[in-house]
Amino acid sequence: MDENLSSYKNNYITTLRDDIVSIISEKLTPAAEKYGYSDSPLEENVKWKPKVLLLGNYSSGKSTLVNDFLGGNIQRTGQAPTDDTFTVIAYKEAEDQSDEIRVIEEREGRSVLNDPEYPFVGLKKHGDRFLAHFRLKFVNSPFLKQLVIIDTPGMLDSVTETDRGYNYQDVIGELAQNSDLVLLLFDPHKTATGNEAHTSIRETLPKKCFEDRILFVLNRVDECTSLEDFLQVYGTLCWNLSQMTGRKDIPQIYFTYSPHVANHDANSADSEKFFIQKIENQRELLKAAVLKAPHYQLDHLADFLDTHCERLHHLLEVFIQYKKKMNGNRNRFIFFMTAFSILLGLAAGGAGFMNGLGDLVFTLTISAGVAVGTIFIGMLIVFPYFRNRFHEELLGNLDTLTKKKHQNRIDSWNAVKQSVVEYLTESRQNLSLRKLRKEFSMLQEVMEIEMPEVREGLQQLNRIE
């Protein structure tokens, strides 16, 4: 791809991303925050550059892979655990004209997690120990112009080593959920995976991100002593992944090693490690996949917009049905209460007239007074009781307020039901049917008009050669 076309494509990606984020911030976030669907703006975690998350055991070579991609010694490397910090690595141009790839600026966790410019504010809840193990590095590597890399502490094996002072699984779960690509690295010596790796693969990642976002990497393959050794390592890894992921198929696994620290001599044809020559291109394939993160982000943003718009639409639909039923119950109560009050007033007035307590005007005054008093007492005392009883009945039978025609609707309802329960329990009196219908119509417009335009924009991007 020539430079002009590449520049045009990058500008197109940026414009489309900004358009999607604008729709989310202007049309989804207000409803999401108002009705308890989200505690923070939905766009908070998607407004920044595409993010690539690296996970793996402490010996899997994450930092070495980062250094190779960036073209400089940015992360500390070693056989033993050398870095227990979450490091966000982003691009910043150097002020001088030097070509040396290096760290231009570094910021500590507390300043980053309190800065709304970055999509990490929500991580503050993990406490001071976590803040002490989080930092941001700005590096002048061209590799980072269109994406951000997040290097993570190596996963540990034994229970005693897992006392980090914060919930590691919760942190990587949030980072994975908001990343556009997750690289899961293994090395030939730890394909069996330890405690944290097993939990991450088996539980955390499936709950937080889709399968298509995860790339499996067998790193440091140059340390296999022979082709037979390599095949045994690969087979063991495939078996372990099948057990942990529950997948029937074997996911694609990239075979990589660092040419700068390679432990082999493949120059000779009779070398036991001649097989390394056959898989040399895997590292470049992985690098190309990582560089597609901006494109992945657009797909994920479109899915993000589609998913949350549909769920909010579903949530408002349930609120509308709830409000209509509550209004119907109120109207029925008012009708019967009014009828009962009039009858009671007429009966009181008639009884007084028959007993000679006054003339017709006095009788009518008695009737009206009894009727109005009855309505007043009914609305002030009786109605709140029946309204609360009806509310509790609806709250206990929320499933009747929505139609679950297919699995997608079931999944959508399961995703918003808790938000519906919490809002109706705490703030049901704030619901306005007029406002609900207006917001519902706006989301309907996003689904029917703006979402197809976004999908068309993605198709147009795919047509750019």
MIRO-233740 format. One record per residue (C-alpha): x negated, y, z. Coordinates in steps of 0.05 Angstrom, whole numbers. Layout:
<pts>
u,v,w
X,Y,Z
...
</pts>
This chain:
<pts>
u,v,w
0,0,0
-30,67,-21
-39,124,29
19,167,3
68,109,6
43,88,74
52,160,100
122,163,70
140,96,102
115,119,171
155,184,165
216,145,145
208,99,205
200,158,252
261,194,224
305,132,228
281,118,298
297,189,320
367,184,289
382,120,326
356,147,392
398,210,381
462,169,372
446,130,436
431,192,477
490,234,452
545,183,446
529,122,488
491,148,548
546,197,573
597,141,576
546,91,603
527,136,662
597,161,675
628,91,682
571,57,718
547,16,659
476,43,668
441,79,725
395,117,677
399,143,605
402,84,557
350,118,512
300,124,568
266,58,551
270,63,475
251,134,460
176,123,459
131,88,409
139,13,396
109,-27,454
70,-92,449
65,-131,515
8,-180,528
19,-237,578
-23,-296,595
-66,-332,647
-126,-293,674
-173,-333,629
-132,-327,565
-173,-271,534
-120,-215,534
-171,-160,546
-219,-187,494
-162,-189,443
-145,-117,459
-217,-96,450
-221,-131,383
-157,-99,358
-178,-30,381
-250,-36,358
-284,-17,423
-298,-39,495
-235,-10,527
-215,-66,575
-260,-103,623
-271,-176,605
-297,-238,640
-284,-311,656
-259,-296,726
-201,-248,742
-230,-179,727
-170,-133,725
-104,-138,764
-75,-75,734
-18,-62,684
-52,-18,632
-13,20,580
-58,38,522
-35,94,475
-67,136,421
-100,204,430
-145,238,380
-215,255,402
-234,328,402
-303,314,371
-316,280,304
-348,218,334
-324,151,306
-338,115,371
-275,82,398
-269,101,471
-222,122,527
-205,196,518
-163,205,580
-138,162,637
-79,173,684
-61,137,748
5,102,760
40,151,805
33,209,755
56,165,697
115,135,732
140,203,754
134,233,684
200,229,645
160,235,580
143,161,587
193,104,591
168,76,657
205,118,708
249,59,727
188,20,750
179,66,811
226,22,850
173,-33,854
136,6,908
69,36,924
30,-29,916
54,-33,844
39,41,831
-33,28,853
-37,-26,799
-10,14,740
-47,63,694
-45,95,626
-105,100,580
-109,144,518
-156,115,466
-176,144,398
-167,79,361
-128,85,295
-96,18,312
-53,54,364
-25,109,319
42,75,310
46,31,372
28,23,446
-5,-38,478
10,-59,550
-43,-105,580
-22,-142,643
-55,-177,701
-70,-250,688
-19,-299,713
-42,-338,774
-38,-412,791
-33,-422,866
21,-397,913
-30,-361,958
-54,-319,899
15,-295,881
22,-248,941
12,-186,899
51,-138,942
106,-130,889
151,-176,849
109,-194,789
166,-229,752
213,-170,760
160,-123,732
142,-165,670
216,-178,660
230,-103,654
169,-91,610
189,-149,565
260,-125,559
236,-57,536
180,-82,491
186,-95,417
137,-152,415
110,-199,469
45,-237,459
40,-298,504
-33,-321,506
-62,-388,527
-133,-415,527
-158,-486,516
-171,-495,590
-102,-475,616
-50,-501,568
-15,-536,626
3,-466,652
5,-447,725
60,-426,772
71,-354,748
65,-374,674
116,-429,683
166,-382,717
155,-329,664
166,-376,605
222,-417,636
262,-362,670
240,-290,663
228,-282,588
292,-319,565
334,-273,608
300,-209,586
284,-214,512
302,-252,449
260,-310,423
241,-272,360
203,-221,401
154,-272,430
91,-293,393
52,-353,422
-23,-349,416
-75,-403,430
-136,-360,442
-210,-377,449
-203,-438,404
-278,-433,389
-288,-464,458
-258,-530,433
-317,-577,424
-290,-612,361
-230,-620,316
-205,-677,359
-211,-633,421
-174,-576,386
-117,-623,364
-110,-650,435
-106,-580,463
-55,-559,411
-13,-621,424
-14,-609,499
8,-537,490
65,-557,443
89,-608,494
87,-558,551
123,-505,511
178,-553,491
189,-571,564
190,-500,588
227,-464,532
277,-519,520
270,-508,445
278,-568,399
231,-538,348
158,-521,358
147,-446,354
92,-418,310
27,-415,349
-29,-369,326
-99,-396,334
-149,-342,351
-218,-327,379
-262,-266,383
-315,-265,329
-357,-220,373
-361,-271,430
-351,-334,390
-381,-397,420
-396,-438,357
-442,-449,299
-398,-462,239
-449,-444,187
-471,-514,175
-425,-563,140
-440,-619,189
-425,-578,250
-372,-608,296
-339,-540,296
-330,-534,221
-255,-532,233
-262,-461,258
-272,-439,186
-203,-464,169
-166,-423,221
-206,-359,216
-149,-321,184
-101,-333,243
-129,-273,279
-116,-228,220
-46,-255,214
-34,-239,287
-62,-170,278
-16,-158,219
44,-182,260
27,-134,316
20,-76,266
92,-91,245
116,-70,314
145,-4,288
188,-43,240
208,-92,295
227,-33,338
276,-7,287
309,-75,284
311,-78,359
337,-7,364
393,-23,315
409,-86,356
405,-45,420
453,7,392
500,-46,365
500,-87,429
510,-30,479
561,6,435
601,-58,431
596,-70,505
615,1,523
673,-3,474
695,-66,509
688,-34,577
731,26,557
782,-21,525
790,-55,593
795,12,629
849,34,580
889,-29,592
880,-22,667
902,51,666
962,36,622
985,-19,669
974,26,730
1013,82,696
1068,33,677
1073,9,748
1075,81,773
1130,99,723
1171,39,743
1164,56,816
1184,129,804
1245,106,763
1270,57,816
1252,104,873
1290,160,840
1350,116,827
1349,90,898
1342,160,926
1401,186,886
1444,128,907
1423,137,980
1436,212,976
1505,200,945
1521,149,998
1500,196,1054
1539,254,1024
1600,211,1012
1598,184,1083
1593,254,1111
1651,279,1067
1695,221,1085
1683,234,1159
1701,307,1151
1631,334,1168
1637,392,1119
1661,419,1053
1638,398,984
1578,446,983
1553,420,1049
1563,349,1026
1523,361,963
1468,393,1004
1465,332,1049
1462,286,988
1406,327,955
1367,331,1021
1371,256,1032
1352,241,960
1292,289,960
1270,265,1029
1273,193,1007
1233,208,944
1182,247,985
1173,191,1036
1172,139,981
1117,174,941
1077,193,1003
1079,127,1041
1111,71,1001
1080,85,933
1006,84,956
1019,16,988
1049,-15,925
997,20,881
940,-10,921
972,-78,920
980,-74,844
908,-50,838
883,-110,878
924,-156,834
894,-127,771
824,-129,801
834,-203,816
858,-217,745
814,-173,702
807,-228,650
880,-215,631
861,-144,609
817,-166,551
824,-214,493
766,-263,487
776,-288,416
706,-314,404
639,-325,438
614,-255,422
673,-225,460
661,-273,518
588,-253,522
607,-179,517
658,-186,573
609,-224,617
559,-167,607
607,-111,629
653,-145,679
611,-129,740
607,-56,719
683,-55,711
693,-86,780
646,-37,814
675,24,781
748,5,794
731,-11,866
698,56,879
725,107,829
789,83,797
824,149,813
777,186,765
803,149,704
839,193,654
876,157,598
868,216,552
793,220,562
786,144,557
821,143,490
778,200,464
713,164,485
740,98,458
753,130,391
683,161,389
651,93,401
697,63,349
670,114,300
598,96,317
614,22,304
651,33,239
612,91,208
545,104,240
523,32,252
532,13,178
491,75,160
436,52,206
437,-18,175
434,13,106
374,54,128
339,-10,150
354,-43,83
326,18,48
262,12,89
255,-61,67
259,-38,-5
200,8,4
140,-28,-25
</pts>
